[in-house]
Amino acid sequence: MSEEPKIEVTIRYKDLEKKVSGNADQVIREIFSFLSDVLPQLQFISRISLTVDMQEFLSACEGVFAVTPEGVVVVVPTDNLTDKELILLHLAKAKVGYVAGKDARETLLIGDLIAATKRSAGTVAGRLSEMCSEGLVDRIGKGEYKATTYGLDYFMKNIIPSIKLKTKVTIE
């Protein structure tokens, strides 16, 4: 009696990998099981996952930041921004500088934020603590912060439109 040939199949979907081996019937059953059980769950998770497309983010930042040979600069008035908006603006600016290759890191030290925002140390520390609790900012190390994915998304969808609207109103 001859032995049925063994089949080996590897299924990859994004970061998930499943290896199946056996006879043709076993492999087909495993593949169908994977597709019917696992794939719908992964598709659902991908629909509720939050990511920030860097091209979309940089495009949204057009007119708010400018990349110069010296680094990234804010090109809109910031007088009317709240403390939180101003802090997130500068953390987003750090992200733009990092992505554009102008800065070696995407984080800012609390001292950098105090200098950039021209707010008191207590104010900046208090707002950063609140923003960490809200999920907008991550504390990376002692006194070092960066905008989270949610923070960048929030900045792109809420703060940039507000800044652009305020800038239009003051120009007209």
Stockholm file with secondary structure:
# STOCKHOLM 1.0

chainA/1-172         MSEEPKIEVTIRYKDLEKKVSGNADQVIREIFSFLSDVLPQLQFISRISLTVDMQEFLSACEGVFAVTPEGVVVVVPTDNLTDKELILLHLAKAKVGYVAGKDARETLLIGDLIAATKRSAGTVAGRLSEMCSEGLVDRIGKGEYKATTYGLDYFMKNIIPSIKLKTKVTIE
#=GR chainA/1-172 SS CCCCCCEEEEEEETTEEEEEEESHHHHHHHHHHIIIIIHHHHHHHHHHCCCCCHHHHHHHTBTTEEEETTEEEECSCCTTCCHHHHHHHHHHHHHHHHHTTSCSCSCEEHHHHHHHHTCCHHHHHHHHHHHHHHTSEEEEETTEEEECHHHHHHIIIIIHHHHHHHHHHHHC
#=GC SS_cons         CCCCCCEEEEEEETTEEEEEEESHHHHHHHHHHIIIIIHHHHHHHHHHCCCCCHHHHHHHTBTTEEEETTEEEECSCCTTCCHHHHHHHHHHHHHHHHHTTSCSCSCEEHHHHHHHHTCCHHHHHHHHHHHHHHTSEEEEETTEEEECHHHHHHIIIIIHHHHHHHHHHHHC
//
